Amino acid sequence: MSTGITNKVIVITGASSGLGEAAARLLAEKGAKLALGARRIDRLHALAQELGGDVVVQATDVTDAAQVQALADAALARFGRIDVMVNNAGLMPHSPLERLKIADWDQMIDVNIKGVLYGIAAVLPTMQAQKSGHIVNVASVAGLKVRGGATVYAATKHAVRALSEGLRLEVKPHNIRTTVISPGALDTELIDHITEPDVLEGVKKTYSNAISSDVFARALVYALEQPPEVDVNEVVFRPTVQEF
């Protein structure tokens, strides 16, 4: 894999807003070829038209392995290779365990854990054949510290970090790099998933100091731009004033 971003083929899930959209914008500026996936295909089409250049979009629900594979296949059909996979799609419907929001638990497991696994599965054979590639998984500072009311979400993000470390160990012989990025409070739609009013009120206090999603995009670019012999395995960042 060459140093830099220009002409790299980069697949991004959850690309219709937030971190994925910010990443797509910065990567496009740097000359990447993009395959963007999300459920809101209308927003992807609008983003692709705005970005111009080499962009392919695909309706992608990461809870469906076939749809994630279709996104990777679209990238291969258009560009002939995949250099980077960014498993970004995620949900955060916080609630205390005692409220038994089992549907929310299932959704977080399906999106935040299984969605990452499906992303890995969609690109790993291609990267192994290429003998190069870079898989980036988006976790959270919640993957480093558990807070009451965010237990299941934290569990999913701990799982992402564990998956990322196991992946790193397994793909070294294939010259594939791995990075897990763990952001703190960022200005995204993530808190919109919270349906419990009292929980949302508390989270809004933390997110009152949220920083721009552009910070994530710059952290991603830092990891991707390193020379092939350098593997940036973990990046953690948060607002300076954030307590946890």
Residue pairs with C-beta under 8 A, 6 or more apart in sequence:
1 8
1 83
1 132
1 133
1 134
1 175
1 177
1 228
2 8
2 228
3 225
3 226
3 227
3 228
4 30
4 225
5 27
5 30
5 31
5 32
5 221
5 224
5 225
6 30
6 31
6 32
7 31
7 32
7 33
8 32
8 33
8 83
8 84
8 224
9 32
9 33
9 34
9 35
9 75
9 79
9 80
9 81
9 82
9 83
9 84
10 27
10 32
10 33
10 34
10 35
10 83
10 84
10 85
10 86
10 224
11 34
11 35
11 36
11 37
11 71
11 72
11 75
11 82
11 84
11 85
11 86
11 119
11 123
12 20
12 23
12 24
12 27
12 34
12 35
12 36
12 37
12 86
12 88
13 20
13 37
13 38
13 60
13 62
13 68
13 71
13 86
13 87
13 88
13 89
13 115
13 119
14 20
14 37
14 38
14 62
14 88
14 89
14 90
15 21
15 23
15 24
15 36
15 37
15 38
15 44
15 47
15 88
16 36
16 38
16 39
16 40
16 43
16 44
16 47
17 38
17 40
17 43
17 188
17 189
18 186
18 188
18 189
18 190
18 213
19 88
19 138
19 183
19 186
19 188
19 213
19 216
19 217
20 36
20 38
20 86
20 88
20 89
21 47
21 213
22 212
22 213
22 214
22 216
22 217
23 86
23 88
23 216
23 217
23 220
24 34
24 36
24 47
24 51
24 55
25 51
25 217
26 214
26 217
26 218
26 220
26 221
27 34
27 217
27 220
27 221
28 34
28 51
28 52
28 53
28 55
30 221
31 53
32 54
33 53
33 54
33 55
33 78
33 79
34 48
34 51
34 53
34 54
34 55
34 56
35 55
35 56
35 57
35 58
35 71
35 72
35 74
35 75
35 78
35 79
35 82
36 44
36 47
36 48
36 55
36 56
36 57
36 58
37 44
37 57
37 58
37 59
37 60
37 62
37 67
37 68
37 71
37 89
38 44
38 59
38 60
38 89
39 59
39 60
39 61
41 57
41 58
41 59
44 57
44 58
44 59
45 57
47 55
47 57
48 55
48 56
48 57
54 78
54 79
56 74
56 75
56 78
56 79
58 67
58 70
58 71
58 74
59 67
60 67
60 68
60 70
60 71
60 89
61 67
62 68
62 87
62 89
62 111
62 114
62 115
62 116
62 118
62 119
63 107
63 110
63 111
63 114
63 115
64 118
65 118
65 121
65 122
68 115
68 118
68 119
68 121
68 122
69 118
69 121
69 122
71 122
72 82
72 85
72 122
72 123
72 126
75 82
76 82
76 126
81 126
81 130
82 123
82 126
82 127
82 130
82 133
83 132
83 133
83 134
84 133
84 134
84 135
84 136
84 224
85 119
85 120
85 122
85 123
85 133
85 134
85 135
85 136
86 136
86 138
86 220
87 115
87 116
87 119
87 120
87 135
87 136
87 137
87 138
88 136
88 138
89 111
89 115
90 111
90 112
90 115
90 138
90 140
90 190
91 107
91 108
91 111
91 112
91 190
91 193
92 108
92 150
92 153
92 190
92 191
92 193
92 194
93 101
93 104
93 107
93 108
93 153
93 193
93 194
93 195
94 149
94 150
94 153
94 194
94 196
94 199
94 200
94 203
95 101
95 104
95 149
95 194
95 195
95 196
95 199
96 148
96 149
96 151
96 199
97 151
97 152
99 196
101 196
104 152
104 195
105 152
108 152
108 153
108 156
109 152
109 156
112 153
112 156
112 157
112 159
112 160
113 156
113 159
113 160
113 163
116 137
116 160
116 163
117 163
119 135
119 137
120 135
120 163
120 167
123 133
123 135
124 135
124 171
124 176
126 133
127 133
127 135
127 171
127 174
127 176
128 171
128 174
128 176
131 174
131 175
132 175
132 176
132 228
133 171
133 174
133 175
133 176
133 177
134 176
134 177
134 178
134 179
134 223
134 224
135 167
135 171
135 176
135 177
135 178
135 179
136 178
136 179
136 180
136 181
136 220
136 223
136 224
137 160
137 163
137 164
137 167
137 178
137 179
137 180
137 181
138 160
138 180
138 181
138 183
139 157
139 160
139 161
139 164
139 180
139 181
139 182
140 153
140 154
140 157
140 182
140 183
140 184
141 182
141 183
141 184
141 236
141 238
141 242
141 244
142 150
142 153
142 154
142 157
143 154
143 157
143 158
143 160
143 161
143 180
143 182
144 161
144 182
144 236
145 154
145 244
146 154
146 155
146 158
147 154
147 244
149 199
149 202
157 182
160 180
161 180
161 182
161 234
164 178
164 179
164 180
164 233
164 234
165 180
165 233
167 178
168 178
168 231
168 233
171 178
175 228
177 228
177 231
177 232
178 231
178 233
179 223
179 231
179 232
179 233
179 234
179 235
180 233
180 234
180 235
181 216
181 219
181 220
181 223
181 234
181 235
181 236
182 234
182 235
182 236
182 237
183 215
183 216
183 219
183 237
183 238
184 211
184 237
184 238
184 239
184 242
185 206
185 207
185 209
185 210
185 211
185 238
185 239
185 242
186 210
186 211
186 212
186 213
186 215
186 216
187 207
187 210
187 211
187 212
187 213
188 210
188 213
191 200
191 203
191 204
191 207
194 200
194 203
206 242
206 243
209 239
209 241
209 242
210 239
211 239
215 237
219 235
219 237
222 232
222 235
223 232
223 235
226 232
